[in-house]
Amino acid sequence: MDVFDIIGPIMVGPSSSHTAGACRIGKYARGILSEEPMNAVIKLSGSFKKTYKGHGTDKAIIAGLLGFNEDDERIRDSIEIAKKEGRDFKILEEDIENAHANTTEITMIKASGEKVVIEGASIGGGNILITRINDANVNINGLFDVLVVGHTDIPGMVYKITKVLYDWKININGLSLHREEKLGNAVAIIEVDDKISDKLCEEIRDIENVKYVTLLHSLK
């Protein structure tokens, strides 16, 4: 970490971990959902659970779900704004086993009825770590653009996906593969150095046995 990681980003306070980081987790969750979240259950664990009222952690996460940045003055009014827009965001106080002290689990429902669950931690200085998407354990820090590709766990899928990136001359910074069970659902998490176009995403979506493709932009 450099000095700006320790001090934290330009933000609406009071805490880089409990406010700025929380807002970033909410905004990242919105990106993973890939549509406007109208309903969400937000579980606060550990230190988040104990101090969220004083630090506005609940307001910050909801602000992120609304698409606000961590320096947006509307964070303070995010709960009221969400209600006016007809959104139903519930806060639960419940510890998550073996989780970082500043952890939240956000359960969102798509318009199609599909449920998306993410778990994320605010690890200091406004930095975050997404540790779970649905049943897949992941490790996303938000420092790079990321492709999240859901697919069936069968031989050759990683080759087919990365070949598209190779053809488009996209440099891969990191790649991890997570699966629920053998030959079941799997998620490829691909960090990249270069900008990815919608057309490239569509090309990956067209691969047989790919279920979804989500592009998450870096938080930096």
C-alpha positions in Angstrom: 0.0 0.0 0.0 1.1 3.6 -0.6 0.2 6.6 1.5 -3.0 7.2 -0.4 -4.2 3.6 0.2 -3.7 4.2 4.0 -5.4 7.6 4.1 -8.1 6.5 1.7 -9.8 8.0 -1.3 -11.6 11.4 -1.7 -14.9 10.4 0.0 -17.9 11.3 2.1 -16.8 10.2 5.6 -16.3 9.4 8.3 -14.4 6.1 7.6 -12.5 4.9 4.6 -13.1 1.3 5.6 -16.7 1.6 6.9 -18.0 4.2 4.5 -15.9 4.5 1.3 -15.0 0.8 1.1 -18.6 -0.1 1.8 -19.9 2.2 -1.0 -17.4 0.6 -3.4 -18.6 -2.9 -2.4 -22.2 -1.9 -3.1 -21.3 -0.3 -6.5 -19.3 -3.4 -7.5 -22.2 -5.6 -6.5 -24.4 -3.5 -8.8 -21.9 -4.2 -11.6 -22.0 -7.9 -11.0 -25.8 -7.9 -11.1 -25.5 -6.0 -14.5 -28.8 -4.3 -14.0 -30.6 -1.8 -11.7 -31.0 -3.6 -8.3 -34.6 -3.0 -7.1 -34.4 -5.4 -4.2 -31.6 -6.5 -1.9 -30.9 -8.0 1.5 -27.7 -6.6 3.0 -26.1 -8.7 5.7 -23.6 -6.8 7.9 -21.0 -8.9 9.8 -18.3 -8.3 12.4 -17.2 -4.7 12.8 -19.7 -3.6 10.1 -22.5 -5.0 12.2 -21.3 -3.3 15.4 -20.6 0.2 14.1 -22.7 0.7 10.9 -25.1 3.2 12.5 -22.4 5.6 13.5 -20.3 5.2 10.4 -23.2 5.1 7.9 -22.1 1.8 6.5 -25.7 0.9 5.6 -26.1 4.2 3.8 -22.8 3.7 1.9 -23.6 0.2 0.7 -27.1 1.3 -0.5 -25.5 4.4 -2.2 -23.2 2.0 -4.1 -26.2 -0.1 -5.1 -27.7 3.1 -6.5 -24.6 3.8 -8.5 -23.1 6.6 -6.4 -19.4 7.0 -6.0 -17.7 7.2 -2.5 -17.4 11.1 -2.8 -21.1 11.6 -3.6 -22.9 13.9 -1.1 -26.1 11.9 -1.7 -24.6 9.0 0.3 -26.1 10.6 3.5 -29.6 10.4 2.0 -29.3 7.1 0.1 -31.9 5.3 2.2 -34.5 7.9 1.6 -33.6 8.1 -2.1 -33.9 4.3 -2.5 -37.4 4.4 -0.9 -38.5 7.2 -3.2 -37.4 5.2 -6.2 -39.4 2.2 -4.9 -36.5 0.0 -4.0 -36.6 -2.4 -1.2 -33.2 -2.7 0.6 -33.2 -4.6 3.9 -30.4 -4.5 6.5 -29.6 -7.6 8.6 -27.1 -7.9 11.4 -25.6 -11.3 11.2 -22.1 -12.6 11.6 -20.6 -14.5 8.6 -18.3 -17.4 9.6 -14.6 -17.0 8.9 -15.1 -13.6 7.3 -13.0 -10.5 7.4 -14.1 -8.1 10.2 -15.6 -5.6 7.7 -17.7 -8.0 5.6 -21.1 -7.7 3.9 -23.2 -10.2 2.0 -25.5 -8.7 -0.5 -28.3 -10.8 -2.0 -30.0 -9.2 -5.1 -32.9 -10.4 -7.3 -32.8 -9.7 -11.0 -36.0 -8.8 -12.9 -35.9 -12.3 -14.3 -36.1 -13.7 -10.8 -32.5 -14.9 -10.8 -30.8 -14.5 -7.4 -27.2 -13.1 -7.3 -25.2 -13.2 -4.0 -21.9 -11.4 -3.5 -19.7 -11.3 -0.4 -17.2 -8.5 0.0 -14.8 -7.0 2.6 -13.5 -3.5 3.1 -9.8 -4.1 3.9 -8.6 -0.6 4.7 -8.0 2.7 2.9 -11.1 2.3 0.8 -9.7 -0.9 -0.7 -12.1 -3.8 -1.1 -12.0 -7.6 -1.8 -14.9 -9.5 -3.4 -14.6 -13.0 -2.0 -17.7 -14.8 -3.3 -20.1 -14.6 -6.2 -23.0 -17.0 -5.6 -21.4 -20.3 -4.7 -18.0 -19.5 -6.2 -15.2 -18.3 -4.0 -13.4 -15.5 -5.8 -10.6 -13.0 -5.1 -11.4 -9.6 -6.9 -9.8 -6.4 -5.6 -11.3 -4.0 -8.1 -7.9 -2.7 -9.3 -8.2 -4.0 -12.9 -11.0 -4.4 -15.4 -12.4 -7.9 -14.9 -14.3 -10.3 -17.1 -16.6 -12.6 -15.1 -17.6 -15.6 -17.3 -20.1 -18.1 -16.1 -20.0 -21.4 -17.9 -20.4 -25.2 -17.7 -17.4 -27.0 -16.3 -16.3 -29.0 -19.3 -12.9 -29.5 -21.0 -11.8 -26.7 -23.3 -13.9 -23.9 -22.0 -10.9 -21.8 -20.6 -9.1 -22.3 -23.9 -12.1 -21.1 -25.9 -12.6 -18.0 -23.7 -9.0 -17.0 -23.6 -8.6 -17.5 -27.3 -11.1 -14.7 -27.9 -9.0 -12.4 -25.8 -5.8 -13.5 -27.7 -7.5 -12.8 -31.0 -8.4 -9.3 -29.8 -4.8 -8.8 -28.4 -6.0 -8.4 -24.8 -3.3 -9.0 -22.2 -4.4 -11.1 -19.3 -3.1 -9.9 -15.9 -4.6 -12.7 -13.9 -7.0 -15.7 -14.3 -8.7 -17.9 -11.7 -11.3 -20.6 -12.2 -13.9 -21.5 -9.6 -16.5 -24.3 -9.8 -19.3 -25.5 -7.6 -18.8 -29.1 -8.6 -17.2 -31.2 -11.3 -19.1 -30.7 -14.6 -21.4 -28.3 -12.9 -21.4 -24.5 -12.9 -18.1 -22.7 -13.1 -16.9 -19.1 -13.1 -13.8 -17.7 -14.8 -12.4 -14.5 -13.3 -10.1 -12.8 -15.8 -8.2 -9.6 -14.9 -7.0 -7.7 -18.0 -4.7 -4.8 -18.7 -6.6 -3.5 -21.8 -10.0 -2.1 -22.5 -12.6 -4.6 -23.6 -15.3 -3.8 -26.1 -19.0 -4.9 -26.0 -18.3 -6.8 -29.3 -15.7 -8.9 -27.6 -18.1 -9.7 -24.7 -20.7 -10.7 -27.3 -18.2 -13.0 -29.0 -17.6 -14.8 -25.7 -21.3 -15.0 -24.9 -21.8 -16.8 -28.2 -19.5 -19.6 -27.1 -21.4 -22.8 -26.5 -21.9 -23.5 -22.8 -21.1 -19.9 -21.7 -24.0 -18.8 -19.5 -23.2 -15.2 -18.9 -20.5 -12.6 -19.3 -20.1 -9.5 -17.0 -17.5 -6.8 -17.5 -16.5 -5.0 -14.3 -14.6 -1.8 -14.6 -11.8 -1.0 -12.2 -12.5 1.2 -9.2 -9.3 3.2 -9.7 
